[in-house]
């Protein structure tokens, strides 16, 4: 994974995620994808365990939350040193 060129795209709209992912890849980014907050956390932790980081998180304003509050999903990702 190239430092600074990798990001995690999180959106529960699969059609949007596919389109955005294609555009970001064409712009030179390596794109990890997640369809909800829990999947994003799992991908982040999996990358972390391999010594990889996501320097950039691109997310929908409201994503399927880790808990009942979508704001807490983003706080959870940031609170776990989402880097």
N, C-alpha and C positions, 0 to 999 in steps of 0.2 A: 504494500500500500504506500503510495507516494504521500509524503507529509504535506498537508495542506490542500491536497486535491481530492480528499475523500470526504464524503458527507453521508449523513443518514437522512433520508426523506421519509417523513411519517405523514400519512394521510389515509383516512378510511374510505375514500373514494378511489376504487381501483383504476377506473378509467383515467382520472386525473393523475394518479401516481404513475401510470405507464407513460402518459404524455410528458409529464414533468421529468421523469427519469430519462427518457430519450433525449429531451432537450439538454438536460444537464450533462449527459454523456457526450453529446455532440460538442458541448462547450469545454470538454476535457476533464470532467469530474468522474471519479469512481463513485458510484452511487449504491449505497445499501438502502434497502426498502423495508418499511414496516407498515402494516395496516392498522395498527392501534398502539396505544401507549404501552401495554404489556409486552407486545412483540418488540417494540423499540427498546425497552429496558433489557429484554433477553438478548437482542442483537448487540447492544452496547456492552453488556457483561461478557458475552462470548468473545467479542473483539478484545476487550480488556484482558481476558484470560490468555489471549494469544500475544499480548504485548502491543496490540494495535489500538488506535484511537480514532474517534470521529471528531475532527476539529470543527466541524460545522453541522448543525442540526437545522433542518428545514422542516417545519411542521405546520399543519393546519391550525387555525386558531382554536378550534374545538375538535379534539380527537377522542376516540373511545378511551376513557380514562383507566388508569391503574386502579383508581378507587372511584367514588361517586362524583368527584369534582374535577373537571378537566384542567383547571389551573393547577391542582395538586399533581397531575401527571407531569407537567413541565417542571414543577418544583422538585419532584422526585428524581427526574433525570438530571437536573442541575445539582441537586443535593448529593447525587452519587458521583460527583466530579465528572460530568459528561464531557470528557476531553479525549 
